[in-house]
């Protein structure tokens, strides 16, 4: 799908069915969403630029993600996708800035794009040219990333409350194990956010050094502001990642404490019942000469000795604070 956004805020869909089609002069943004090879070739003919393929977007080499070619700037950034679900992912988006237009190539639908398109409908004056549009789009991406981090912080706070809450009753079975799964999910999302912010930081550094941006004072200042926001978000993401690591270690520690408490109960129970077992085993022997066997009170005395030998260790452990 090829969407063309005009300077007046309207949008139209382009199709490669008409080779002789001429692109209107007031088109400032061409968004290729899941483009086919035919659509790629169509845009290449319209703008006389090369469109990176899906495989080329996945290239991690800096020289393949940030470069200039034939008067156009090619930048590839990794954006967080499906952050609201349990299966968050990174998707690579290409930003191609020509003299007057912005071209984006994406094979996913990050929420930041839909938010930006909705904002364009309310303020079409922000899309007077491709440079300004790209700066505002990156600003929206940074704002969306900040929103994701706010959600992550809220989830981390809820996890910390559930894990460290003082309880009057025992936790349900597998409670901490389920929290470990939630911690892993949040940690994975924060990892995706940090990768995305690192990619955006490199992209903004490259963009700010471009001559086309240096000549536009307003766009340059906006890019600098977005770059500062990305740096701040990166530091905040690192702080949140540290809190998540602490929650993970604390949960594992609490699981070990609970397991040790269970083992301690079994160990103490075995020690408590060891003396009665010794008494019972002695009087269970089949020796012929055992004086106690002929006693009339031998049986109740043996039972009393077993109970007493169990009570004494029990109260001893209570006195020591082991129970």
Secondary structure as GFF3:
##gff-version 3
##sequence-region A 1 323
A	DSSP	beta_strand	2	6	.	.	.	ID=ss1
A	DSSP	beta_strand	11	14	.	.	.	ID=ss2
A	DSSP	beta_strand	27	33	.	.	.	ID=ss3
A	DSSP	alpha_helix	37	47	.	.	.	ID=ss4
A	DSSP	alpha_helix	54	57	.	.	.	ID=ss5
A	DSSP	alpha_helix	62	65	.	.	.	ID=ss6
A	DSSP	beta_strand	66	69	.	.	.	ID=ss7
A	DSSP	beta_strand	72	81	.	.	.	ID=ss8
A	DSSP	beta_strand	89	97	.	.	.	ID=ss9
A	DSSP	beta_strand	102	106	.	.	.	ID=ss10
A	DSSP	alpha_helix	111	122	.	.	.	ID=ss11
A	DSSP	three_ten_helix	124	127	.	.	.	ID=ss12
A	DSSP	alpha_helix	130	164	.	.	.	ID=ss13
A	DSSP	alpha_helix	175	208	.	.	.	ID=ss14
A	DSSP	alpha_helix	211	214	.	.	.	ID=ss15
A	DSSP	alpha_helix	217	282	.	.	.	ID=ss16
A	DSSP	three_ten_helix	291	294	.	.	.	ID=ss17
A	DSSP	alpha_helix	298	320	.	.	.	ID=ss18
###
